[in-house]
C-alpha cells in the first residue's frame, strides 16, 4: 500500500457512532505507525487508552464530542492547522502505538471488549 505510506495521517471513519467497536479501519494506522483522527463512538478514545494506546489527545486536544457535527468541526480545525502541531511528539506517539499493537495478544483484545460488554471472559 505505497500511497497509504505516503499519507501524513489517517482520518478513520468507523462503521458506527452508536456502538463501541473497532474494525481494520482503526487498527490499520496503528499497525502502520501512522497518526490518526477517528470518528467513532465518543467513548472510543478512552477505550483505546484503556488498552494502552495513546489517542493523540495531548497533541490535538479532546476533539471527540457527543455531537457528531461538533466532532467533525473539531477534526476540520485540526486538519487545517496540522502543520502547527509537534511532529516529533506525534511520531513518538505513533511508535508507542505501534509497539503496543505488536505487544497485545488477541486474548487481551477479547478480554477488553468482553469486559466492556459486561460478559465474563475466562
Steps between C-alpha positions, in 0.01 A plus 500: 500500500760755385259796469377439854858512633542844344203639695554746783223353715192279479151640553314193623125494453376195685190306405278617786482792740255311720706193588845483652706271282795524267550366152809478284444870428622588849771236527663577163660835591609363837658194337664722236638745758292792374319779682124485484184688580194288551127552456339234716300456817597784738641247749742351248798716597465399865473136398819524295678658797378216724672262258822697540486704180556874481210670322689824424286706741815658647582630151160574341287547812177314568332535162240227549160635602163337567367703208620372162503846339718641779743208459527566127550874559782423745665261254480756219671753728777249579550421132511868402773556760677165477839650413501698825500190723810343659605250233770347718245421773259364239769261375581390856132420557484308170799290606344435842169395342673271251697332778188461712312349205775241451517421871128433560357156435160413357399388852580848632265653244228242563515551875484878464191493281328227698551714812347797316199283418476377859562139399728278708805387307692195609 
